[in-house]
Amino acid sequence: MSASTKHDGGGGVFSIILTGLLVVTLLAMQPLPAQILTADAGPDLEVDTGTPVQIGGSPTASGGAPPYTYSWSPTEGLDDPTAANPIATPNTNITYRVTVTDAEGVQAEDEVTLRVRVWLYAISDTPPNQLTRVNIYSQSPTLNIVADEITYGGPAMAGLPPVGSVLNETEAAAIDPVNERAFIISNMGTTSALLLLDLQTGVATGIGFTGATDINALAFNPTSQMLYGLSSHQSQLYVIDTATGAATALPMPVTTTGANIEGLAFDHFLQPPVLYAVDEFDGTVYTIDVNTGEGTVAGVTQEGFESIEFSSDGTMFAAHNLSKLYTIDRDSSYAATVFANSLTIDGEGLLLNDGLSTLDDLIPVELAAFYAQTGEAEVRLFWVTATESENLGFNVYRSEQGMNDFVRVNSALIEGAGNSSSEISYEWADRQVEPGKSYDYLLEDVDFQGRRTRHGPVSVAVAALPSEIMLLQSYPNPFSVTGNNGAGGMGRTHIAFALARESFVSLKIFSITGREVAVLARRSYPPGRFTISWDGRDQAGNIVAGGVYFYSVQTPAGDLLKKKLLILK
């Protein structure tokens, strides 16, 4: 028996001919297409502050051409940013991106978000006197019972219950995030008692009696490390010694209107922190001078709030006497919104643990100066840092003066120095202001963990519009046609002018010899300030040579203004 093989030339069909027997036709196997490279960063997770957790998929890379390399960013909090499944130890909400590269250089990416649980604790003054908590950053907030009853753990003190008994009349709470201590007040005795509360067990340890009656609100200033208490019926603010519990009254009452202030808390989003208070009866919101005790009305919210607390991003929480938790928007006339409809919380005292454990966490930037100056239809902000600790950068917020409706005005984070123990000066210009208006500015620093602290405000008035027309200096100047000009963008300069009344405007570029190079505007404009960009090209679209140029603006009224600019090559 003989055999021969034939290939049809078309790629894939072979015939094997066995003489005298049969013909067998085989279809050649075509190579399967390679699987697409896929990256999997793993599922989004909720974690506790500082708790290690493994991220990445199972596996993190598939398809493509192994072996793979991995690059995770940002690298903060990761043990090995080049591992397939690194260990992350987050202190704040963070999104990690993994870039997978296979052996052929093909890349794939994916992200995973870790949401750090931030617990808002609540103490109850009515049976069963529970200690509860809720994760305020959870997508579905639910109430967790830490302890069915708050109990007294000693030492034996007259006016407090026997050791091991339920602690009643727990009226107020405050947290010291620097030293990780939680303070509460019990009004079981003839004077208010200060205690430390274990947030893991609900057991309270006595410090001492304050010597004041009916203290039912507490607030701790994390910057000055001072504890304050307030007697609602007397509207009296006290400084309380955290070692002995002794209370010293400040000279002025918060108010003389017969208020019932139950809520007291520091907003440490601002530096220095501001002490807020809320009247349960009529919803009046006060800011309090911590040196005199005198209150100033800041606004009015809904009545019925028994306690308030702030998160480190400035969110104001309030517990209502109808067992609902609210947030209060200080930028919208102190409007109150239910935090979670399904949540029932008895919050005679609120305290919020943002996971801050050192004073450096709270003050990443120490300012030596912060001030504003007006220029030609712009506001220039200047600030000097005395020290910076893990400072990522700065944001600038602006509000019309007295309106308290601050919005961010810088498009990108203004880069900080990271860590520095020497003075560093910064400058930033706001060119989106309106002539004739006054503004307030806040400066916000952002640390490596995303925590934010605001400074200010500083106030400044912008000059009114000119009587006819005003031509402003271009920025940046000089500029590079092909280079990166920082705030000016890539290869552009910006020319601004202001009009007092509607007018036809001609804006042109001239060479140093007087030759017309480009016409940037030739039309009618209403009153106001306008900015036009030039990319360094002439009317034919060609990039002009480096050197000195002039720009001019002219109106039919005969106004002709010129300024000089320099192009770098």
C-alpha positions as CSV (number, residue, x, y, z in Angstrom):
1,M,0.0,0.0,0.0
2,S,1.3,3.4,-1.0
3,A,0.3,6.8,0.2
4,S,0.6,10.4,-1.0
5,T,-0.3,13.8,0.5
6,K,-2.0,16.7,-1.4
7,H,-2.4,20.3,-0.1
8,D,-5.1,22.3,-1.8
9,G,-3.0,25.5,-1.5
10,G,-5.8,27.3,0.1
11,G,-4.7,26.9,3.7
12,G,-6.3,24.3,5.8
13,V,-7.4,21.2,3.7
14,F,-5.1,18.2,3.4
15,S,-6.0,15.0,1.6
16,I,-4.1,11.8,2.4
17,I,-4.6,9.2,-0.3
18,L,-4.1,5.6,0.6
19,T,-3.8,3.6,-2.7
20,G,-6.4,1.0,-3.0
21,L,-8.2,1.8,0.1
22,L,-9.7,5.2,0.9
23,V,-9.2,8.9,0.8
24,V,-9.1,10.8,4.2
25,T,-9.6,14.5,4.2
26,L,-8.4,16.4,7.2
27,L,-9.2,20.0,8.1
28,A,-6.1,21.7,9.5
29,M,-6.6,23.4,12.9
30,Q,-6.4,27.2,12.5
31,P,-4.6,28.9,15.4
32,L,-7.0,30.4,17.9
33,P,-6.9,34.2,18.3
34,A,-5.0,35.3,21.4
35,Q,-7.3,36.3,24.3
36,I,-7.5,40.0,25.0
37,L,-5.3,41.2,27.9
38,T,-7.6,42.0,30.9
39,A,-6.8,43.7,34.2
40,D,-8.9,43.2,37.4
41,A,-8.2,45.4,40.4
42,G,-10.7,43.5,42.5
43,P,-14.0,44.6,44.0
44,D,-14.6,47.9,45.8
45,L,-14.3,47.5,49.6
46,E,-15.3,49.2,52.9
47,V,-12.4,49.0,55.4
48,D,-11.6,50.4,58.8
49,T,-8.9,53.1,59.1
50,G,-5.4,51.6,59.1
51,T,-6.6,48.0,58.6
52,P,-4.5,46.1,56.0
53,V,-6.4,44.7,53.1
54,Q,-5.3,42.8,50.0
55,I,-6.4,44.3,46.6
56,G,-6.3,43.0,43.1
57,G,-8.3,40.3,41.3
58,S,-8.1,36.5,41.2
59,P,-6.1,36.8,39.1
60,T,-5.3,40.5,38.5
61,A,-4.2,39.8,34.9
62,S,-5.5,37.3,32.3
63,G,-5.2,36.9,28.5
64,G,-2.5,38.5,26.5
65,A,1.0,37.1,26.6
66,P,2.4,36.3,30.0
67,P,4.5,37.0,32.0
68,Y,2.9,40.2,33.3
69,T,4.3,43.2,35.2
70,Y,2.1,45.4,37.5
71,S,2.1,49.0,38.4
72,W,-0.3,50.4,41.0
73,S,-0.9,54.1,41.6
74,P,-1.0,56.1,43.8
75,T,1.6,54.2,45.8
76,E,0.6,55.7,49.2
77,G,-0.4,53.0,51.6
78,L,0.8,50.1,49.5
79,D,3.4,47.6,50.6
80,D,4.5,46.7,47.1
81,P,3.1,48.7,44.1
82,T,4.6,46.2,41.6
83,A,2.8,43.2,43.1
84,A,-0.2,41.5,41.5
85,N,-2.0,41.7,44.8
86,P,-0.5,44.3,47.1
87,I,-1.5,45.0,50.7
88,A,-3.2,48.4,51.1
89,T,-3.4,50.2,54.5
90,P,-5.7,53.2,53.8
91,N,-6.4,56.1,56.2
92,T,-8.9,57.8,53.9
93,N,-11.1,57.0,50.9
94,I,-8.8,56.2,48.0
95,T,-9.0,54.8,44.5
96,Y,-6.1,52.6,43.2
97,R,-5.4,52.0,39.5
98,V,-3.5,49.0,38.3
99,T,-1.7,49.0,34.9
100,V,-0.9,45.5,33.7
101,T,1.7,45.1,30.9
102,D,2.2,41.7,29.1
103,A,5.3,40.3,27.4
104,E,4.5,42.0,24.1
105,G,4.1,45.5,25.7
106,V,0.3,45.5,25.6
107,Q,-1.4,47.2,28.5
108,A,-4.7,47.0,30.4
109,E,-6.0,49.0,33.4
110,D,-8.6,48.7,36.1
111,E,-9.5,50.6,39.3
112,V,-10.6,49.7,42.8
113,T,-11.9,52.1,45.5
114,L,-11.4,51.6,49.2
115,R,-13.9,53.5,51.3
116,V,-12.7,54.0,54.9
117,R,-15.4,53.6,57.5
118,V,-15.9,56.8,59.5
119,W,-17.9,56.1,62.6
120,L,-20.3,58.6,64.0
121,Y,-21.0,57.5,67.6
122,A,-24.2,58.3,69.5
123,I,-24.9,58.0,73.2
124,S,-28.4,57.8,74.6
125,D,-29.7,59.2,77.9
126,T,-32.8,57.1,78.0
127,P,-33.1,53.4,78.7
128,P,-31.6,51.2,77.4
129,N,-28.8,53.8,77.3
130,Q,-27.1,52.3,74.3
131,L,-23.8,53.2,72.6
132,T,-24.4,53.0,68.9
133,R,-22.6,54.0,65.7
134,V,-23.1,54.5,62.0
135,N,-20.6,54.6,59.1
136,I,-21.3,58.0,57.6
137,Y,-19.6,57.1,54.3
138,S,-21.5,53.8,53.7
139,Q,-23.6,53.7,50.6
140,S,-26.3,52.1,52.8
141,P,-25.9,53.5,56.4
142,T,-27.2,51.2,59.1
143,L,-27.1,51.6,62.9
144,N,-24.6,49.3,64.7
145,I,-25.0,48.7,68.5
146,V,-21.7,48.8,70.2
147,A,-23.0,48.3,73.7
148,D,-26.6,47.6,74.8
149,E,-25.9,49.7,77.9
150,I,-23.3,52.2,78.9
151,T,-21.9,51.0,82.2
152,Y,-19.8,52.6,84.9
153,G,-16.3,51.0,85.3
154,G,-15.2,52.9,88.3
155,P,-13.6,54.2,90.4
156,A,-16.2,54.3,93.1
157,M,-17.4,57.9,93.5
158,A,-20.3,59.3,95.4
159,G,-22.9,60.6,93.0
160,L,-22.1,57.9,90.4
161,P,-23.6,54.4,90.3
162,P,-21.9,51.3,91.7
163,V,-19.1,49.9,89.5
164,G,-20.7,47.6,86.9
165,S,-24.0,49.4,87.0
166,V,-25.8,51.2,84.1
167,L,-24.7,54.8,83.7
168,N,-27.8,57.0,83.4
169,E,-28.2,60.7,82.4
170,T,-25.4,60.6,79.8
171,E,-26.0,64.0,78.4
172,A,-23.1,65.0,76.2
173,A,-20.1,63.6,74.3
174,A,-16.9,64.8,72.6
175,I,-13.8,63.2,71.1
176,D,-10.1,64.0,71.3
177,P,-8.9,62.6,68.0
178,V,-5.2,63.4,68.8
179,N,-5.1,61.2,72.0
180,E,-8.0,59.0,70.9
181,R,-10.1,59.7,74.0
182,A,-13.9,60.0,74.2
183,F,-15.4,62.2,76.9
184,I,-19.0,62.1,78.2
185,I,-21.0,63.8,80.9
186,S,-23.3,62.2,83.4
187,N,-25.8,64.3,85.3
188,M,-26.7,61.6,87.9
189,G,-25.2,63.6,90.8
190,T,-25.7,67.0,92.2
191,T,-23.0,68.3,89.8
192,S,-22.1,67.1,86.3
193,A,-19.4,64.3,86.2
194,L,-16.8,64.0,83.5
195,L,-15.9,60.5,82.3
196,L,-13.9,58.7,79.7
197,L,-15.8,56.3,77.4
198,D,-14.4,53.2,75.8
199,L,-15.8,53.2,72.3
200,Q,-15.2,49.5,71.9
201,T,-17.0,48.3,75.1
202,G,-19.3,51.1,76.2
203,V,-17.6,51.2,79.7
204,A,-17.1,54.7,81.2
205,T,-14.4,55.6,83.7
206,G,-14.8,58.5,86.1
207,I,-12.4,61.5,86.0
208,G,-14.1,63.8,88.4
209,F,-17.0,66.3,89.1
210,T,-17.1,69.6,87.2
211,G,-18.6,71.6,90.1
212,A,-21.1,72.9,87.6
213,T,-24.8,71.8,87.3
214,D,-26.5,70.5,84.2
215,I,-23.7,70.5,81.6
216,N,-25.3,68.9,78.7
217,A,-23.1,69.7,75.7
218,L,-19.4,69.0,75.2
219,A,-16.9,70.0,72.5
220,F,-13.2,69.3,72.1
221,N,-10.8,71.6,70.2
222,P,-8.2,69.3,68.6
223,T,-5.8,72.2,68.0
224,S,-5.6,73.8,71.4
225,Q,-6.4,70.5,73.2
226,M,-9.1,72.1,75.3
227,L,-12.4,70.7,76.4
228,Y,-15.5,72.9,76.6
229,G,-18.8,72.2,78.3
230,L,-22.1,74.2,78.1
231,S,-25.0,74.5,80.5
232,S,-28.0,74.8,78.3
233,H,-30.4,76.4,80.8
234,Q,-27.8,79.0,81.9
235,S,-26.3,79.5,78.4
236,Q,-22.9,79.3,80.1
237,L,-19.7,78.0,78.5
238,Y,-17.1,76.4,80.6
239,V,-13.5,75.3,80.1
240,I,-13.1,71.8,81.6
241,D,-9.8,70.3,82.9
242,T,-9.5,66.9,81.3
243,A,-7.3,65.6,84.2
244,T,-9.6,66.5,87.1
245,G,-13.0,67.4,85.5
246,A,-13.1,70.8,87.2
247,A,-15.0,73.4,85.1
248,T,-14.2,77.2,84.9
249,A,-16.9,79.5,83.6
250,L,-16.1,82.0,80.9
251,P,-17.1,85.6,81.6
252,M,-19.9,86.1,79.1
253,P,-23.1,84.0,78.5
254,V,-23.6,82.6,75.0
255,T,-26.9,84.4,74.8
256,T,-29.3,86.2,77.1
257,T,-32.5,85.2,75.3
258,G,-33.3,82.2,77.5
259,A,-32.1,79.6,75.0
260,N,-31.9,75.8,75.4
261,I,-28.6,75.1,73.7
262,E,-28.0,71.3,73.4
263,G,-25.7,71.0,70.5
264,L,-22.0,72.0,70.7
265,A,-19.1,71.1,68.4
266,F,-15.9,72.5,66.8
267,D,-15.6,72.6,63.1
268,H,-11.9,71.8,62.7
269,F,-12.2,72.0,59.0
270,L,-11.4,75.7,59.6
271,Q,-8.2,76.9,61.2
272,P,-8.4,78.0,63.9
273,P,-11.4,75.7,64.6
274,V,-14.7,77.4,65.1
275,L,-17.1,76.5,67.9
276,Y,-20.7,76.1,66.9
277,A,-23.8,75.7,69.0
278,V,-27.5,75.0,68.2
279,D,-30.6,75.9,70.2
280,E,-32.9,72.9,70.5
281,F,-36.0,75.0,71.0
282,D,-35.9,77.5,68.1
283,G,-33.0,76.2,65.9
284,T,-30.8,79.3,66.3
285,V,-27.2,78.5,65.3
286,Y,-24.4,80.3,67.1
287,T,-20.7,80.7,66.8
288,I,-19.0,81.2,70.2
289,D,-15.9,83.1,71.2
290,V,-13.9,80.6,73.1
291,N,-12.1,83.3,75.1
292,T,-15.2,85.1,76.4
293,G,-18.0,82.6,75.9
294,E,-20.1,85.1,74.0
295,G,-22.2,83.8,71.1
296,T,-23.0,85.4,67.7
297,V,-26.0,84.3,65.7
298,A,-24.9,82.6,62.5
299,G,-28.2,81.5,61.2
300,V,-31.4,79.5,61.9
301,T,-32.0,75.8,61.2
302,Q,-34.8,73.4,62.1
303,E,-35.7,73.2,65.7
304,G,-35.4,70.0,67.8
305,F,-31.7,69.2,67.5
306,E,-30.1,67.7,70.7
307,S,-26.5,67.4,69.5
308,I,-24.2,68.3,66.7
309,E,-20.8,67.1,65.4
310,F,-18.5,67.8,62.4
311,S,-16.6,65.5,60.2
312,S,-13.1,66.5,59.1
313,D,-14.4,67.7,55.7
314,G,-16.7,70.3,57.4
315,T,-20.0,68.4,57.2
316,M,-22.3,69.3,60.0
317,F,-24.3,66.4,61.5
318,A,-27.2,66.9,63.9
319,A,-29.3,64.4,66.0
320,H,-32.9,65.3,66.3
321,N,-35.1,64.6,69.3
322,L,-37.3,62.5,67.1
323,S,-34.5,60.0,66.6
324,K,-33.4,61.1,63.1
325,L,-29.9,62.1,62.0
326,Y,-29.6,65.2,59.7
327,T,-26.9,67.1,57.9
328,I,-27.1,70.9,58.1
329,D,-25.9,72.9,55.0
330,R,-24.3,76.1,56.2
331,D,-24.0,77.3,52.6
332,S,-27.8,77.2,52.1
333,S,-29.3,79.1,55.1
334,Y,-28.6,76.2,57.4
335,A,-31.1,73.9,55.7
336,A,-31.4,70.5,57.4
337,T,-31.7,67.3,55.4
338,V,-32.4,63.8,56.8
339,F,-29.2,61.8,56.4
340,A,-30.8,58.4,55.9
341,N,-34.6,57.9,56.1
342,S,-34.3,54.3,57.4
343,L,-31.9,55.2,60.2
344,T,-33.3,55.7,63.8
345,I,-30.7,57.1,66.2
346,D,-31.0,58.4,69.7
347,G,-28.2,61.0,69.9
348,E,-28.1,62.9,73.1
349,G,-24.4,63.2,72.4
350,L,-22.6,62.7,69.1
351,L,-18.9,62.1,68.5
352,L,-17.2,61.3,65.3
353,N,-13.9,59.5,64.9
354,D,-12.3,60.4,61.6
355,G,-9.3,58.2,62.3
356,L,-7.1,61.2,63.1
357,S,-4.4,60.1,65.5
358,T,-1.7,62.9,65.5
359,L,-1.6,66.6,65.6
360,D,0.4,66.6,62.3
361,D,-2.6,64.9,60.7
362,L,-4.7,67.9,61.7
363,I,-2.3,70.7,60.7
364,P,-0.5,69.7,57.5
365,V,0.2,73.5,56.9
366,E,1.1,76.2,59.3
367,L,0.6,79.6,57.7
368,A,2.8,82.6,58.4
369,A,0.8,85.0,56.1
370,F,-2.3,85.0,53.8
371,Y,-3.5,88.2,52.1
372,A,-5.0,89.5,48.9
373,Q,-4.2,92.5,46.6
374,T,-6.1,93.8,43.6
375,G,-4.6,94.5,40.2
376,E,-6.0,95.4,36.8
377,A,-9.3,93.6,37.0
378,E,-7.8,90.7,39.0
379,V,-7.1,89.6,42.5
380,R,-3.7,88.2,43.5
381,L,-3.5,86.0,46.5
382,F,-0.3,85.6,48.5
383,W,0.5,83.2,51.3
384,V,3.5,82.0,53.1
385,T,3.8,78.7,54.9
386,A,6.0,78.4,58.0
387,T,5.9,74.6,57.8
388,E,4.4,71.9,55.6
389,S,3.8,68.3,56.6
390,E,2.7,65.9,53.9
391,N,1.1,68.8,52.0
392,L,-0.1,67.8,48.6
393,G,-1.2,71.3,47.6
394,F,-3.8,74.1,47.8
395,N,-7.2,75.1,46.6
396,V,-8.7,78.6,46.5
397,Y,-12.3,79.3,47.3
398,R,-14.1,82.5,46.5
399,S,-17.4,84.1,47.6
400,E,-19.0,87.4,47.2
401,Q,-18.3,89.3,50.4
402,G,-20.6,88.3,53.2
403,M,-22.5,85.7,51.2
404,N,-20.6,82.7,52.6
405,D,-21.2,80.7,49.3
406,F,-17.7,79.7,48.6
407,V,-16.8,77.9,45.4
408,R,-13.5,76.6,44.2
409,V,-11.9,78.8,41.6
410,N,-8.6,77.1,40.7
411,S,-9.0,74.5,38.0
412,A,-6.1,72.3,39.2
413,L,-4.5,71.8,42.6
414,I,-1.8,74.3,43.3
415,E,1.2,72.1,44.1
416,G,2.5,72.2,47.7
417,A,6.0,71.5,49.0
418,G,5.2,68.1,50.6
419,N,7.4,68.4,53.7
420,S,9.2,71.6,54.6
421,S,10.4,73.3,57.8
422,S,11.3,76.6,56.2
423,E,9.1,79.4,54.9
424,I,7.8,79.1,51.3
425,S,5.9,81.8,49.4
426,Y,3.1,81.2,47.0
427,E,1.1,83.5,44.7
428,W,-2.0,82.8,42.6
429,A,-4.1,85.2,40.5
430,D,-7.9,85.1,40.1
431,R,-8.8,86.7,36.8
432,Q,-12.5,85.8,36.8
433,V,-13.6,88.6,39.1
434,E,-16.0,91.4,38.3
435,P,-15.1,95.0,38.6
436,G,-16.7,96.9,41.4
437,K,-17.4,93.8,43.5
438,S,-15.9,92.7,46.9
439,Y,-14.9,89.1,47.5
440,D,-13.9,86.8,50.4
441,Y,-11.3,84.1,49.8
442,L,-10.5,80.9,51.6
443,L,-7.3,78.9,51.2
444,E,-7.5,75.1,51.5
445,D,-4.6,72.8,52.0
446,V,-4.9,69.1,51.1
447,D,-2.6,66.5,52.6
448,F,-1.4,63.2,51.2
449,Q,-4.4,61.4,52.7
450,G,-6.9,63.8,51.1
451,R,-7.7,65.6,54.4
452,R,-8.4,69.3,53.9
453,T,-8.0,72.3,56.2
454,R,-9.3,75.8,55.3
455,H,-7.6,79.1,56.3
456,G,-9.1,82.6,56.2
457,P,-11.1,84.3,54.9
458,V,-9.4,87.3,53.5
459,S,-11.4,90.1,51.9
460,V,-10.7,92.4,49.0
461,A,-12.5,94.9,46.8
462,V,-12.1,95.0,43.0
463,A,-11.9,98.4,41.3
464,A,-14.9,99.4,39.3
465,L,-15.0,99.5,35.5
466,P,-13.0,102.3,33.9
467,S,-14.8,105.4,32.6
468,E,-14.3,104.2,29.0
469,I,-11.9,101.3,28.3
470,M,-9.0,99.5,30.0
471,L,-6.4,97.3,28.4
472,L,-4.7,94.8,30.8
473,Q,-1.2,93.2,30.6
474,S,-1.1,89.9,28.8
475,Y,-0.3,86.7,30.8
476,P,1.9,84.8,30.7
477,N,4.4,87.4,29.4
478,P,6.8,86.5,28.1
479,F,5.4,83.3,26.6
480,S,6.6,80.5,24.4
481,V,4.6,79.6,21.2
482,T,5.6,75.9,21.5
483,G,6.3,75.5,25.2
484,N,4.2,74.9,28.3
485,N,3.3,78.3,29.8
486,G,2.0,77.0,33.2
487,A,-1.3,78.8,34.0
488,G,-1.3,80.3,30.5
489,G,-1.6,76.8,28.9
490,M,0.3,75.3,26.0
491,G,1.7,78.0,23.7
492,R,-0.8,80.8,24.3
493,T,-1.0,84.2,26.0
494,H,-4.2,85.8,27.2
495,I,-5.1,89.5,26.6
496,A,-7.9,91.1,28.7
497,F,-9.7,94.4,28.3
498,A,-12.6,96.0,30.2
499,L,-15.4,98.2,28.8
500,A,-17.6,100.7,30.7
501,R,-20.3,100.6,28.0
502,E,-21.1,98.7,24.8
503,S,-18.6,99.4,22.1
504,F,-17.1,98.1,18.9
505,V,-13.6,96.9,19.6
506,S,-10.6,96.1,17.4
507,L,-7.8,94.1,19.0
508,K,-4.6,93.7,16.9
509,I,-1.0,92.4,17.2
510,F,1.8,94.4,15.7
511,S,5.5,93.8,15.1
512,I,8.1,96.1,16.6
513,T,8.3,97.8,13.2
514,G,4.6,98.5,13.2
515,R,3.6,95.8,10.8
516,E,0.1,94.3,11.5
517,V,0.6,90.6,12.4
518,A,-2.8,89.4,13.5
519,V,-6.3,90.6,14.2
520,L,-7.7,89.0,17.3
521,A,-11.1,90.8,17.6
522,R,-13.1,93.1,15.5
523,R,-16.7,93.2,16.8
524,S,-19.1,94.8,19.3
525,Y,-18.8,93.9,23.0
526,P,-21.2,94.7,25.9
527,P,-19.9,96.3,29.1
528,G,-17.6,94.1,31.2
529,R,-14.3,92.3,31.1
530,F,-13.2,90.0,28.3
531,T,-10.2,87.8,27.7
532,I,-8.9,86.7,24.2
533,S,-6.1,84.2,23.7
534,W,-3.4,84.4,21.0
535,D,-1.3,81.3,20.0
536,G,1.5,83.3,18.4
537,R,0.4,82.8,14.8
538,D,-0.1,85.4,12.1
539,Q,-3.2,85.9,9.9
540,A,-1.9,83.2,7.6
541,G,-1.5,80.7,10.4
542,N,2.3,80.8,10.6
543,I,4.1,80.8,13.9
544,V,5.7,84.2,14.2
545,A,9.4,84.7,15.0
546,G,10.5,85.3,18.6
547,G,10.9,88.9,19.8
548,V,9.0,91.9,20.9
549,Y,5.5,92.6,19.8
550,F,2.8,95.1,20.7
551,Y,-1.0,94.6,21.0
552,S,-3.5,97.4,20.8
553,V,-7.2,97.9,21.4
554,Q,-9.2,100.6,19.6
555,T,-12.8,101.8,19.7
556,P,-14.7,104.2,17.3
557,A,-14.5,106.8,20.1
558,G,-10.8,107.1,19.3
559,D,-9.5,105.2,22.3
560,L,-6.2,103.6,21.4
561,L,-4.2,101.7,24.1
562,K,-1.0,99.7,23.5
563,K,1.0,97.2,25.6
564,K,4.1,95.2,24.9
565,L,4.6,91.4,25.0
566,L,7.6,89.1,24.4
567,I,7.7,85.8,22.5
568,L,10.4,83.3,23.4
569,K,11.6,80.8,20.9
